[in-house]
């Protein structure tokens, strides 16, 4: 009986976790250019704001290379 209860509880936790992850993934990386701008400026200080946004969109925008992960 204990094995059945543990199995049911484990299944419920796994199903709940999967549902939470699926609900949070809306097709985007979960952050915007405005949120990432301080980090981009720190890593690429020589780029203009327009160049930084272009780079962000190339990586994280529609069809960007970082969307495959």
N, C-alpha and C positions, 0 to 999 in steps of 0.2 A: 504494500500500500504506500509506503514511504517513497519507493522508487517512482510510482505513478505521480504522486504529488510533486516530487522534485522535477520530474520530466515536464509536467504541465506548467509549473512555475518557470522553468528554464525556457520553454517554448514561448511563454507569454512575454518574458523579458526580451528575448531575441526578436520576436515579432514587433514589440513596442519600439525597440531601438531601430529596427529597419523602417518602420513607419515614420519615426521622427526624422531620420536622415532623408527619406524620400520627400517629406513635407518641406524640409529646409532647402532642398536643392531645387531651385526654380530655373535652372538652365544657365545661370550665371555663376561667376566665381564667388559671389557674395560680397563683393566690395566694389566701390566706385573709384573713378579717377580722383575725385576730391579726397577720398579717404587715403588713397595711396600716394598722393602728391608729396607729402613730407618725405617719404621714403625714397621716392623717385628723385627728388631734388638732392637728397643726400648721396645717392648712388651716381647720379648723372648731373653734377652741378653746372656743367658747361652747356647743357641743352636749354633752349628757350622753353617757355611754358607750352607753346604750340607743339614743339618737337617732342616734349615729354608726353603730351596727350596723344600725339600720333603713335608714339612707341607703345603706350599703354593700350591703345585700341588695336594695334597690330598684334599684340600678344594676347589680349583678353577680350577683344571685340568679336564680332561675328566671324567665325572661321579662323580665329586666332590660334596660334600654335599652343597656347596654354589651355585651351578648351578641351584638348584630347585626354586630359588626366582626370 
